[in-house]
């Protein structure tokens, strides 16, 4: 078997398309290891503004010897918000190399169908959606309160994807794309527990509960991270939610790329509801990994961000809808 070799890029830009916060009057921010651009007034669109919602979507652009590769990672909760912000940022869908979905939760795939419907005619003919595994297409169920009957949270519309000629590529193992690479399956080796709260019907029917058709806890086997190696800087790990654990996610990406230098950790860490000892253990592990930059988003949670602000202020970078972060040359 040929060993996996992660691609290397000269520079990486991450633009926030959808997140739960938009503040128009953020002060100018500077960091020695990343270029930060917060966008308040939208040039030429002064009578409009960004929208924010619970969910996440990122536009990724990498450069290698002047050639660019672009991807949209995740699609927010609704197409209305994603398409609005995508249009306001004047991003050209014709230049997208592909689409990436981190996992099968509605706050990450909810805008997918509407986004594809609006922009497919301008995308490249062979556009594909990269997912962690085919279990990403299972219907998910949630419970609002303990003891209540589960509510369907829906599933990705595969029929619509096929109708729009969007291919699907599963990444259960590390896979190199044009610039980024998928971490593949995220190994569960740390103290972390699988979080997220959704339920699924497991088609394998290995357990008594599954054979009885009951809902079981979603183990997020199909979650994967999107990663880059930036020349002379190191590994950038983008964890959209981190249901498998942010430490597990970063260490799996390090193992896949065979690197020990982490330049940045970006995205959702899914720690909003975690108890204090769990937050402390996560922070300790993150300090040992010692990334240059940490950009928490989405489901990371205020308590953990406050802890980072106290313990790792020189590494912490705040995010905002419309913000752009550039790593490398």
Buried (B, 14 or more C-beta within 10 A) or exposed (E): EEEBEBBBBBBBBBBBBBBBBBBBEBEEBEBEBBBBEBBEEBEEEEEEBBBBBBBBBBBBBBBBEEEBBBBBBBBBBBBEBBBBBBEBBEBEBEEBBBBBBBBBBBBBBBBBBBBBBBBBEEBEEEBBBBBBBEBBBBBBBBBEEEEEEEEEBBBBBEEBBEEBEBEBBBBBEBBBBBBBBBBBBBBBEBEBEBBBBBBBBBEEEEEEEBEEEEBEEBBBBBBBBBBBBBBEBBBBBBBBBBBBBBBBBBBBBBBBBEBEBBBBBBBBBBBBEBEEEBBBBBBEBBEEBEBBBBBBBBBBBEBBBEBBEEBBEEBBBBBBBBBBBBBBE
